[in-house]
Structure formats: C-alpha cells, structure tokens
Amino acid sequence: MDGDAELAHQAKQGNAGAFEALVERYRAAVESAALARLRKFADAQDVVQETFVRAHRGLSELREPARVGPWLLSIARNLSLKALRKSGRLREVALDAAGDPPRKAGQKPGALGEALDELAPSERELLLLH
C-alpha cells in the first residue's frame, strides 16, 4: 500500500488510480467531518463530493503531499461552514458537533457538550476532526 505522499505525488502527475486510492482512503473521514457539522446526510454527501472535486482541481497547489489527509479535511470543513452560512443554519449548529442535540434557550448541555465548551476553539476543532 502506497503512503499518502506517494499517492498524492502520483495524483499530481495525473495518475487517476492514485487519486481514486486517496478518495477511498479519506472518504469516510471527510464524510464524518461534514456530517458532524451539517447533521444532514444529503448535505454532507454534497460536501464530500465537492471536497474531492476541489481537491482534484487543486492538486497542483498541494505543497506538502504527506499532509493530503489534513488538506482534504480542511477543504471539507470550509465547505461545510460555507453550506451552513448559505442555509442560515450556522448559529443553529454552532454547538458541540460531536453528538449532543441542539439545545433550546436555557436548556443545559449534556456532559459531552459541557466538556467541549471548556476547550479552546483550536482544541475543539481537533476533536471534531478526529
């Protein structure tokens, strides 16, 4: 099995099979990241598809092929946030996208939400990407 750097390098050179291998390797992670933010399967699938379309178009701009996974996840994160803004749901989903349902005003968050609320935004993002 080729490593990420090798697959990314081959994909940059036009090897469609290498890009397909990257899609297979990262599809589940990209889907999880999108679904955690969007909470709607159809919306998440749109983001997954657009993530890989943009990645394919932007391969020439990938500076660190070994970091293709984080690069794909950042594309998915940005597209998810764009979709939330466009739909007007950004505030609604600005919860702890790890699983607690949206809260009504005055409702206390679950234990997971409370723990995530205590983290710095950068630390919270790391957990949500995992």
N, C-alpha and C positions, 0 to 999 in steps of 0.2 A: 504494500500500500504506500503510495507516494505521500510525502508530507505536504502541508499546506503551501509552503514556499515553492516547492517544485510544481505543484498543481497550478498555483497562481501564475508562476512564470510561464508554464506551458500554455495556459489560457491566454495570457497576454500575447503570446506568439501566434494565437489563432487556433489552438487545439481545442475543438469543440468538446471532445471527450473529457478533457481536463476540467473544463468549465462545468460540464454535467456532473462530474465527480464532486466538485465543490458544492454544487446545488444539493446533491444528495447528502453530503456531509453536514451541511448547515441548514437545511430546510426546516428541520424540527426546532432548532434553536431560534431561527428567525420567526417561525410561526408562534412559538411560545412568547417571545418578546412582544410581538404585535398583539396577540390575543390578551396578554396581561394588561396592556394599555387600553385596547379598544373594547374588549369584552363582548364583541360581536364577531362570530366566526366568519361571516361573509366579509366584513370589513377587514378582518385580519388576513384573509386569503387574498384580498386585493392588494394589501400592503406587501405580502410575501411575493406575489407576482411582480409588483413594481420594484421591489428591492432587487430582485435578480435581473430584471431588465436594466435598471440603472447601473447595477454592478457590471453587467456585461458591457454596457456602453462606456463605463468609466474605468475599465481595467487598465488602460494606459496611464491613468493618474494614480494608480496604487503604488505608493512609494516603498512600502515595506510588505512584500509578498508573504512573509511569515505571519503577518498580522491580518490576514484576509478575514478571519472569523470576526474579530472585533470591528473591522471595517464594515462587514455586512450587517452586523448588529447595530452599528451607529446609523447606517442608512435606514434600517427598519425603524429604529427609534425616531428618527427625524420624520419619516413618512407617517408614522403613527401619530405623532404630535400634530403634524400638518392636517391629517384627517380629522383629528379631534377639534382642532381650531375651525376647520371648514364646516363641520357639522354643528358647532356650537356646544359640544359636549366636553370641552376641555376642563371646565370647572367641575362638572359632574364626576369626572373620572380622576380628579387630582387627589384621590385617596391613596391608600396603600395598595397599589395594583397587584398585590400578592394574594388576594383572595377574599378579604372581608368585603361584604356587600356595601354599596354606597349608604351613607348614613343620612338620616334626616336631621334637621336642626335640633340641637340639644341631645341627640342620641349619642351615647358613649361608644367609642370604637371597641372592637374586640381586642384581645391580647396581642394578636399579630399587628393590628393597626397601631396600637399604642407603642409597641416596640419599634416599628418602622418610623413613627413620628418622632422618636427620640434620636434617630440617626441624622447625621449631616446629609444634605441632599446628594453629595457625591457617593457616600456610603450606601444610601438607599438605592441609588441607581445601580451600583454594583450588584446588590442583592436581586434587584428586579431583572437584571440581565442574566443572572445565573439561573 
